[in-house]
Amino acid sequence: MTEKFYLGTYTKRVSKGIYSIQLDTEKKQFSNLTLEAEIENPTYLALNTDRSLLAAVSKEESGGITVFDTQVAETLTKVSHYHDTTAVPCYIAFNKESNHLLAANYHEGHVSSYQFDAAVTLADRVIHPSLEDKQAHVHYTDYTPDEKWIVVCDLGSDIVVTYQQDGEKLQRVSTYYSKKGAGPRHLAFHPTLPIAYLICELNASIEVLAYDAKHGSFTFIEQHLLTTEEQQAWGGAIHLTENGEFLYASNRGYDRIYVFQVHEKTGSLTFIADYDTFGSVPRDFHLSKDEHFIVIGHQESDNLTLYERNIKTGTLTLCQKDFFAPEVVCVILY
C-alpha cells in the first residue's frame, strides 16, 4: 500500500517548488520524488476537505497564495493566484465547510482572510501592531475545530489572538499571553478534550492550554521544554494522534523529535522519549494515514526521515533516513 505526501519547500538552493513522494507502508520506504509544480518558495501547503484543491503560499510576483487542482492531471494544475503582499506568507489554511482561506504573514505581521470561488479574492486583513520592544510576527492562523473562531499565533508579540469572522470582517474577541520571549508558533487542538497545545519557537517549549470553546479563550495549565541549557532552542512542528493519546513535536535547533503521552482526562503531558531526526532543521513532519509512520522533512540537509510508530506505546523505530527531498519545510498527507 502506498500513501502520497506533498512537500512544501524553500527554493533558495536546489528546490524548484512543490514536490510529492510516495510512502510504501509494506516496504517501509519512500519512492518517486516528483516535482508537482514549479513555483517560488511554496513554504506552506493546505488541502481542502475533499483534497481536490491544494493551496500554497508563494512568491509569484511578490507575496501571495496560489491554488492548484489536484485531480485534473498527473501533477498539480494551477487554478488561481492572488498576490497582494511584499513578503511571502508563512501559513495557510482552508475552511472545512467552504473554500475560504486564511494566511499568516510573518514579515508583515498580519492575518488575512480570502474568499475562493474559481478565483482568490481578499476578504479582510488585520495588522497586528508592533510595540517598542516587540515586533509583530504572525506565524499561524487556522480555524478552531468547530470553525466558530479563528486563532492566530503572533510569535513576535508572544500572544495568541482569537478572532470571530463577522460577515467577511475579522473581530478580535480574546488574547492569550504566552511566556515572555517564548515565541508562540503553532497550535494543535485535542480531538475530544477542551485542551490546546501551543508550541513556542524561541524557547522550544509546549504550553498546555485550557480552551473555552464558548468564548474562544485560552488559559495556561503547564509548560514542557524541548531542550536543556546546553541545546539550542528552536521549536518546529507539533501534531497529535487522531485519538489524542500521543503528541509529537520537533526541536529543529537540536534536530530531534519528542514524544509525549497525553493524559486521557486532563490532557496533561508525560514525556516518553526523544529521537534523532537524522537531518538538519526538522521543520515539519506528518503522520501517515494509519498513523503507523511519521515522515520528517529537513530544511537544510535536503532529506526525509521515516520512523515506524508503535501505536500502543508511541515510541519510534527508524526505517529510512537518507531519502533526497530538497529544502523541505512542510509535509502534508494527500
C-alpha positions in Angstrom: 0.0 0.0 0.0 1.3 3.5 -0.9 0.4 6.9 0.5 1.2 10.2 -1.1 2.6 13.2 0.7 3.0 16.8 -0.6 6.1 18.7 0.3 6.3 22.5 0.6 9.8 23.9 0.2 12.1 26.9 0.1 13.6 27.5 -3.4 16.8 29.2 -2.2 19.2 26.5 -3.3 18.2 23.4 -5.2 14.4 23.1 -4.9 12.1 24.1 -7.7 8.8 24.2 -6.0 6.1 21.8 -4.6 7.1 18.1 -4.6 5.3 14.8 -3.8 6.6 11.5 -2.6 5.2 8.0 -2.2 5.4 6.0 1.1 5.3 2.3 0.7 3.9 1.1 4.0 4.8 -2.5 3.4 8.4 -2.0 2.3 8.6 0.9 4.8 10.4 3.2 2.4 9.9 6.3 0.2 9.9 6.5 -3.6 9.1 8.7 -6.6 10.1 12.2 -5.7 8.1 14.2 -8.2 8.1 18.0 -8.9 4.4 18.8 -8.8 4.5 22.5 -9.6 7.4 24.8 -10.3 6.8 27.8 -8.1 9.0 30.0 -5.9 9.0 29.5 -2.1 5.9 27.4 -1.6 6.8 27.0 2.0 3.4 26.0 3.4 0.6 24.0 2.0 -3.1 23.1 2.8 -5.7 20.8 1.3 -9.4 21.4 1.3 -11.8 18.8 2.8 -12.2 16.6 -0.3 -8.5 17.1 -1.2 -9.4 18.4 -4.7 -7.6 21.7 -4.1 -4.2 22.4 -2.7 -3.3 26.0 -1.6 0.2 27.2 -1.3 1.9 30.4 -0.1 4.2 31.6 -2.9 6.4 34.3 -4.2 4.9 34.7 -7.7 5.4 38.4 -8.5 5.8 39.1 -4.8 3.9 37.5 -1.9 0.6 35.8 -2.1 -1.2 32.5 -2.4 -1.7 30.0 -5.3 -4.5 27.4 -5.6 -4.0 24.2 -7.5 -6.3 21.4 -8.7 -5.0 18.0 -7.6 -7.2 15.8 -9.8 -7.3 17.0 -13.4 -3.7 16.0 -14.3 -0.9 13.8 -13.1 0.7 16.8 -11.4 -0.8 19.9 -9.9 -2.7 22.3 -12.2 -2.8 26.0 -11.2 -6.3 27.3 -10.8 -5.8 30.8 -9.3 -3.1 33.1 -7.9 -3.5 36.2 -5.8 -0.6 38.4 -4.9 -1.1 41.3 -2.5 1.9 41.5 -0.2 5.6 42.2 -0.5 6.6 39.2 1.6 5.5 35.6 1.3 3.0 34.4 3.9 4.2 31.5 6.2 1.0 29.6 6.9 -2.2 28.8 5.0 -5.4 27.0 6.0 -8.7 26.0 4.3 -12.1 26.3 5.9 -13.7 22.8 6.1 -17.2 23.9 5.2 -16.3 26.4 2.5 -13.3 27.2 0.4 -12.4 30.3 2.4 -8.7 30.6 3.1 -6.6 32.1 5.9 -3.0 33.2 5.6 -0.5 34.4 8.2 2.3 36.8 7.2 5.3 36.7 9.5 7.3 39.6 7.9 4.4 42.0 7.6 2.7 40.9 10.9 -0.9 40.4 9.7 -3.6 37.7 9.2 -5.6 37.7 6.0 -9.0 36.1 5.1 -9.6 35.2 1.5 -12.7 34.1 -0.5 -12.2 31.4 -3.1 -14.8 30.8 -5.8 -12.9 29.9 -9.0 -10.6 32.8 -8.1 -9.0 34.1 -4.9 -10.0 37.5 -3.6 -9.1 39.3 -0.3 -11.9 39.5 2.2 -10.3 41.1 5.2 -6.9 41.7 6.8 -5.9 42.6 10.3 -2.4 44.0 11.0 -1.0 43.3 14.5 0.6 46.4 16.0 4.3 46.3 16.9 5.3 47.7 20.3 8.6 49.3 21.2 10.1 46.1 22.5 8.1 43.6 20.3 7.8 43.3 16.5 4.6 41.6 15.4 5.3 38.3 13.6 2.2 36.4 12.8 3.2 32.8 12.2 0.0 30.7 12.3 -3.7 31.1 11.6 -6.4 28.4 11.5 -10.0 27.7 12.4 -10.9 26.1 15.7 -12.2 22.5 15.3 -15.8 23.7 15.3 -14.8 26.6 13.0 -16.5 29.1 15.3 -13.3 31.0 15.8 -10.1 31.9 14.0 -6.9 31.6 16.1 -3.7 33.4 15.3 -0.2 32.9 16.8 1.9 36.1 16.9 5.5 34.9 17.6 6.9 38.3 17.9 4.4 39.7 20.4 4.1 36.5 22.5 0.3 36.3 22.0 -2.4 34.0 20.7 -5.3 36.0 19.4 -8.8 34.7 18.8 -11.0 36.3 16.1 -14.6 36.0 15.1 -15.5 36.2 11.4 -18.4 38.6 11.3 -19.5 38.5 7.7 -16.2 39.0 6.0 -14.6 41.0 8.8 -12.4 39.7 11.5 -13.2 40.9 15.0 -10.8 40.3 17.9 -12.6 38.5 20.9 -9.8 37.2 23.1 -6.0 37.3 23.7 -3.8 34.8 25.4 -0.3 35.9 26.6 2.3 33.2 26.4 5.5 33.1 28.5 7.6 36.2 27.8 10.0 35.6 24.9 8.5 32.2 24.2 7.5 33.0 20.6 4.2 31.1 20.0 4.5 29.3 16.6 1.7 26.7 16.0 -1.3 25.4 17.8 -2.8 21.9 18.0 -6.2 21.0 19.4 -7.0 17.8 21.3 -9.7 15.9 19.4 -12.0 15.3 22.4 -10.8 17.4 25.4 -11.1 21.2 25.8 -7.3 21.4 25.5 -4.9 23.0 23.0 -1.1 22.6 22.8 1.0 25.6 21.8 4.5 25.0 20.5 6.7 28.0 21.0 9.7 28.6 18.7 12.1 30.8 20.7 12.3 28.8 23.9 11.4 25.4 22.3 8.5 24.7 24.7 5.0 23.4 24.7 2.4 25.3 26.7 -0.7 23.2 27.5 -3.8 25.4 27.5 -7.4 25.0 28.6 -9.6 26.0 25.7 -13.0 27.7 26.3 -14.9 27.0 23.1 -17.8 29.2 24.2 -15.7 32.3 24.4 -12.7 31.3 22.2 -10.3 31.9 25.1 -7.2 30.1 26.4 -5.7 29.7 29.9 -2.3 28.3 30.9 -2.1 24.9 32.5 1.5 23.7 32.2 4.8 24.0 30.3 7.2 21.4 28.9 10.6 22.3 27.5 12.0 20.5 24.4 15.6 21.5 25.3 18.1 22.0 28.0 20.5 24.8 28.7 23.2 23.1 26.5 20.9 22.7 23.5 19.7 25.2 21.0 16.0 26.2 21.4 14.2 26.4 18.1 10.8 24.8 18.2 9.3 23.4 15.0 6.2 21.4 14.4 3.5 19.8 16.6 1.0 17.1 15.9 -1.4 14.9 17.9 -2.6 11.4 17.0 -6.2 11.2 15.9 -7.3 9.6 19.2 -5.4 12.2 21.2 -3.3 9.7 23.1 0.1 10.9 21.9 1.7 14.2 21.0 4.8 14.7 18.8 6.9 17.9 18.5 10.2 18.8 16.9 13.1 21.0 18.0 14.9 22.0 14.9 17.7 23.6 16.9 18.7 20.2 18.3 17.4 18.1 15.4 15.2 15.8 17.4 11.6 14.8 17.7 9.9 14.4 21.1 7.1 12.0 22.1 4.6 12.7 24.9 1.8 10.7 26.3 -1.5 12.6 26.8 -3.5 12.1 29.9 -6.9 10.8 28.9 -8.8 13.0 31.3 -6.7 16.1 31.9 -4.8 16.4 28.7 -1.5 16.9 30.6 1.7 15.6 29.0 4.1 13.0 30.2 7.5 12.8 28.3 8.2 9.4 26.8 11.3 9.8 24.6 13.2 11.9 22.1 14.8 10.7 18.8 17.4 12.0 16.4 15.8 13.1 13.1 19.0 12.3 11.1 19.0 15.6 9.3 19.4 19.3 9.8 16.5 21.5 10.8 13.4 19.2 11.0 11.0 22.0 10.1 7.9 19.8 9.7 6.6 16.2 10.0 3.4 14.3 9.4 1.8 11.1 10.5 0.8 8.5 7.8 -2.9 7.7 7.2 -3.0 4.7 9.6 -0.6 6.6 11.9 1.9 3.8 11.9 4.6 6.0 10.4 6.0 9.5 10.8 7.5 11.4 7.8 10.0 14.1 8.8 11.2 16.8 6.4 14.5 18.7 6.8 15.1 22.2 5.5 18.9 22.3 5.4 20.1 18.7 4.8 17.6 18.0 2.0 16.4 14.6 3.2 13.3 12.9 4.6 13.5 10.5 7.5 10.9 7.7 8.1 10.1 6.3 11.5 7.7 3.5 12.2 5.4 4.2 15.2 4.2 1.8 17.9 0.6 2.8 18.1 0.3 1.4 21.7 3.4 3.0 23.2 4.0 6.0 20.9 7.7 5.0 20.6 9.5 5.2 17.2 11.8 2.8 15.2 13.9 4.2 12.4 13.2 2.8 8.9 14.9 5.3 6.5 16.9 8.4 6.9 18.6 9.4 3.6 15.8 9.9 1.0 16.6 13.1 -1.0 14.0 15.8 -0.9 15.2 19.5 -1.2 14.6 22.3 1.3 11.5 20.7 2.9 9.6 23.0 5.3 6.1 21.5 5.1 4.8 17.9 4.9 1.1 17.1 4.4 -0.7 13.8 3.7 -2.8 13.7 0.5 
